[in-house]
Amino acid sequence: METNVEQNTQPAIEKPSLERRLGLLSAIAVLVGSTIGTGIFRSPAGVAQKVPDQSLYLAMWALGGFFSLCGALTLAELAGLYPKTGGVFVYLREGWGKLPAFLFGWSQLVIIRASALGAISTVFAEYFLRLLGVDNPQLNNPQMVSLVAASAILTVALFNHFGVRLGALVQNVTTGAKYMALVLLVLAAFLLGANHPVPEHLANATSTGSVSLGLVGLAFISMLWAYDGWADVTYVSGEIRRPERFLPVALIAGTLAVIAIYLLANFAYLHLLDINQIARSPLVAADTASRIIGAAGVNLISIAVMISAFGTLNGSMMTGSRIFFAMADDGLFFKQIAAVHPRHKTPYVAIWLAAAMAMALVFVSGFQRLADMFVLGIWPFYAAGVAAVYVIRRHRPTAERSYRTLGYPLTPALFILAVMFLLGNALKQDINYYYELIATGSPVAERSGALMVAAIVLAGIPAYYIWQKLGDRLQGTGYREQM
């Protein structure tokens, strides 16, 4: 009996937990670095192909920034109220319950995070091989592209495994470098102007056709790949110092910084290239630089894109792995995924899970498909997370809030309507595509991939109930407590 008393009074072993080591500048760097990646260097061509009108093209980039800001202004309130690791996952759980939160985590695991990491690392690999002299790497050596992409994912996983400070340092350095690269490109475009002729492959570029509402919607998908990343900083909320104050500031300031440089970059592109040339230029920043300083500009921009892609890859790894951590910590996934490294204080199991999924995907899919899958998979969840502000305000009207959404209730409503248009148009395009395929055998409509993404997301519903039953059985055996 005495022995039992002595045993029961032994101090419990404290479980390692994530530490708040990120300051305001690091939080802003995570947002800016996660957003400015490959999109501003590749998406302009896809947008211009579908919207071959200069004024409408610029208006769309401004609208994309405006709607992203509406989302950031809303999530800033929830981030201050729930400064916990997992971000959007937490807002979905608090606003709508465990099933929507599980669907978000499920989608992140099976399609969203892996496709994002895969797309970003693929662009890094293409530019890396181009610097080594491999012309058109995807055509000439696709296996090498996949290997380099997988190696880049492995590298950033190692950085993040060994500590959030190391990951944050990489993020801060690469964010500063790529932001300055874009600033210098803009300044050079307007101060130095065109000193070299239009690249030969763009000399005879002609209009790609007329503008339609359906194509405008598809163009938004390409553009939102460039803008995505503004919500990523919420995933590391549990590691940010003074989160109730720093998180809202980081969300708003970081998003405004991204919008400003994106609009300036597009003005610079249009200053030296016309809209039809942009539509034919997948490497629009490189072609713009070539007009300023010639062939050397292409190499300089290639290096800038590599730095940009690597920084975004690092930021996406840092933030995405925290979703799996939060999901497991909430009992919606195996508890091992919520393990924290005893020395480095990082969610190392979640990091390596994200890395493994992404490395597998780069060997089976190309950039454009990966980017479209990501946008169509994650933006509906952003809308649901933003909509949660209405529910949470009703359920917790007196909760202390460090920030309240500017323009509420209109601001979140505008964001939700924009995402509804995006998703509705994408589904309509897919339905038209398959209808024409069945009816004529040669569809004219473009396929967005929305139906496939929706099927993968909805497959999470039976997975949720299977997990619930599995969890109950594990609870009964005592295994779940050991996990």
Secondary structure in CASP SS format (residue, H / E / C, confidence):
PFRMAT SS
TARGET T0000
AUTHOR 0000-0000-0000
METHOD secondary structure of the structure
MODEL  1
M C 1.00
E H 1.00
T H 1.00
N H 1.00
V H 1.00
E H 1.00
Q H 1.00
N H 1.00
T C 1.00
Q C 1.00
P C 1.00
A C 1.00
I C 1.00
E C 1.00
K C 1.00
P C 1.00
S C 1.00
L C 1.00
E C 1.00
R C 1.00
R C 1.00
L E 1.00
G C 1.00
L H 1.00
L H 1.00
S H 1.00
A H 1.00
I H 1.00
A H 1.00
V H 1.00
L H 1.00
V H 1.00
G H 1.00
S H 1.00
T H 1.00
I C 1.00
G C 1.00
T C 1.00
G H 1.00
I H 1.00
F H 1.00
R H 1.00
S H 1.00
P H 1.00
A H 1.00
G H 1.00
V H 1.00
A H 1.00
Q H 1.00
K H 1.00
V C 1.00
P C 1.00
D C 1.00
Q H 1.00
S H 1.00
L H 1.00
Y H 1.00
L H 1.00
A H 1.00
M H 1.00
W H 1.00
A H 1.00
L H 1.00
G H 1.00
G H 1.00
F H 1.00
F H 1.00
S H 1.00
L H 1.00
C H 1.00
G H 1.00
A H 1.00
L H 1.00
T H 1.00
L H 1.00
A H 1.00
E H 1.00
L H 1.00
A H 1.00
G H 1.00
L H 1.00
Y C 1.00
P C 1.00
K C 1.00
T C 1.00
G C 1.00
G C 1.00
V H 1.00
F H 1.00
V H 1.00
Y H 1.00
L H 1.00
R H 1.00
E H 1.00
G H 1.00
W H 1.00
G C 1.00
K H 1.00
L H 1.00
P H 1.00
A H 1.00
F H 1.00
L H 1.00
F H 1.00
G H 1.00
W H 1.00
S H 1.00
Q H 1.00
L H 1.00
V H 1.00
I H 1.00
I H 1.00
R H 1.00
A H 1.00
S H 1.00
A H 1.00
L H 1.00
G H 1.00
A H 1.00
I H 1.00
S H 1.00
T H 1.00
V H 1.00
F H 1.00
A H 1.00
E H 1.00
Y H 1.00
F H 1.00
L H 1.00
R H 1.00
L H 1.00
L C 1.00
G C 1.00
V C 1.00
D C 1.00
N C 1.00
P H 1.00
Q H 1.00
L H 1.00
N H 1.00
N C 1.00
P H 1.00
Q H 1.00
M H 1.00
V H 1.00
S H 1.00
L H 1.00
V H 1.00
A H 1.00
A H 1.00
S H 1.00
A H 1.00
I H 1.00
L H 1.00
T H 1.00
V H 1.00
A H 1.00
L H 1.00
F H 1.00
N H 1.00
H H 1.00
F C 1.00
G C 1.00
V H 1.00
R H 1.00
L H 1.00
G H 1.00
A H 1.00
L H 1.00
V H 1.00
Q H 1.00
N H 1.00
V H 1.00
T H 1.00
T H 1.00
G H 1.00
A H 1.00
K H 1.00
Y H 1.00
M H 1.00
A H 1.00
L H 1.00
V H 1.00
L H 1.00
L H 1.00
V H 1.00
L H 1.00
A H 1.00
A H 1.00
F H 1.00
L H 1.00
L C 1.00
G C 1.00
A C 1.00
N C 1.00
H C 1.00
P C 1.00
V C 1.00
P C 1.00
E H 1.00
H H 1.00
L H 1.00
A C 1.00
N C 1.00
A C 1.00
T C 1.00
S C 1.00
T C 1.00
G C 1.00
S C 1.00
V C 1.00
S C 1.00
L H 1.00
G H 1.00
L H 1.00
V H 1.00
G H 1.00
L H 1.00
A H 1.00
F H 1.00
I H 1.00
S H 1.00
M H 1.00
L H 1.00
W H 1.00
A H 1.00
Y H 1.00
D C 1.00
G C 1.00
W C 1.00
A C 1.00
D H 1.00
V H 1.00
T H 1.00
Y H 1.00
V H 1.00
S H 1.00
G H 1.00
E H 1.00
I E 1.00
R C 1.00
R C 1.00
P H 1.00
E H 1.00
R H 1.00
F H 1.00
L H 1.00
P H 1.00
V H 1.00
A H 1.00
L H 1.00
I H 1.00
A H 1.00
G H 1.00
T H 1.00
L H 1.00
A H 1.00
V H 1.00
I H 1.00
A H 1.00
I H 1.00
Y H 1.00
L H 1.00
L H 1.00
A H 1.00
N H 1.00
F H 1.00
A H 1.00
Y H 1.00
L H 1.00
H H 1.00
L H 1.00
L C 1.00
D C 1.00
I H 1.00
N H 1.00
Q H 1.00
I H 1.00
A H 1.00
R C 1.00
S C 1.00
P C 1.00
L C 1.00
V H 1.00
A H 1.00
A H 1.00
D H 1.00
T H 1.00
A H 1.00
S H 1.00
R H 1.00
I H 1.00
I H 1.00
G C 1.00
A H 1.00
A H 1.00
G H 1.00
V H 1.00
N H 1.00
L H 1.00
I H 1.00
S H 1.00
I H 1.00
A H 1.00
V H 1.00
M H 1.00
I H 1.00
S H 1.00
A H 1.00
F H 1.00
G H 1.00
T H 1.00
L H 1.00
N H 1.00
G H 1.00
S H 1.00
M H 1.00
M H 1.00
T H 1.00
G H 1.00
S H 1.00
R H 1.00
I H 1.00
F H 1.00
F H 1.00
A H 1.00
M H 1.00
A H 1.00
D H 1.00
D C 1.00
G C 1.00
L C 1.00
F C 1.00
F C 1.00
K H 1.00
Q H 1.00
I H 1.00
A H 1.00
A C 1.00
V C 1.00
H C 1.00
P C 1.00
R C 1.00
H C 1.00
K C 1.00
T C 1.00
P C 1.00
Y H 1.00
V H 1.00
A H 1.00
I H 1.00
W H 1.00
L H 1.00
A H 1.00
A H 1.00
A H 1.00
M H 1.00
A H 1.00
M H 1.00
A H 1.00
L H 1.00
V C 1.00
F C 1.00
V C 1.00
S C 1.00
G C 1.00
F H 1.00
Q H 1.00
R H 1.00
L H 1.00
A H 1.00
D H 1.00
M H 1.00
F H 1.00
V H 1.00
L H 1.00
G H 1.00
I H 1.00
W H 1.00
P H 1.00
F H 1.00
Y H 1.00
A H 1.00
A H 1.00
G H 1.00
V H 1.00
A H 1.00
A H 1.00
V H 1.00
Y H 1.00
V H 1.00
I H 1.00
R H 1.00
R H 1.00
H H 1.00
R C 1.00
P C 1.00
T C 1.00
A C 1.00
E C 1.00
R C 1.00
S C 1.00
Y C 1.00
R C 1.00
T C 1.00
L C 1.00
G C 1.00
Y C 1.00
P C 1.00
L H 1.00
T H 1.00
P H 1.00
A H 1.00
L H 1.00
F H 1.00
I H 1.00
L H 1.00
A H 1.00
V H 1.00
M H 1.00
F H 1.00
L H 1.00
L H 1.00
G H 1.00
N H 1.00
A H 1.00
L H 1.00
K H 1.00
Q H 1.00
D H 1.00
I H 1.00
N H 1.00
Y H 1.00
Y H 1.00
Y H 1.00
E H 1.00
L H 1.00
I H 1.00
A H 1.00
T H 1.00
G C 1.00
S C 1.00
P C 1.00
V C 1.00
A C 1.00
E C 1.00
R C 1.00
S C 1.00
G C 1.00
A H 1.00
L H 1.00
M H 1.00
V H 1.00
A H 1.00
A H 1.00
I H 1.00
V H 1.00
L H 1.00
A C 1.00
G H 1.00
I H 1.00
P H 1.00
A H 1.00
Y H 1.00
Y H 1.00
I H 1.00
W H 1.00
Q H 1.00
K H 1.00
L H 1.00
G H 1.00
D H 1.00
R H 1.00
L H 1.00
Q H 1.00
G H 1.00
T H 1.00
G C 1.00
Y H 1.00
R H 1.00
E H 1.00
Q H 1.00
M C 1.00
END
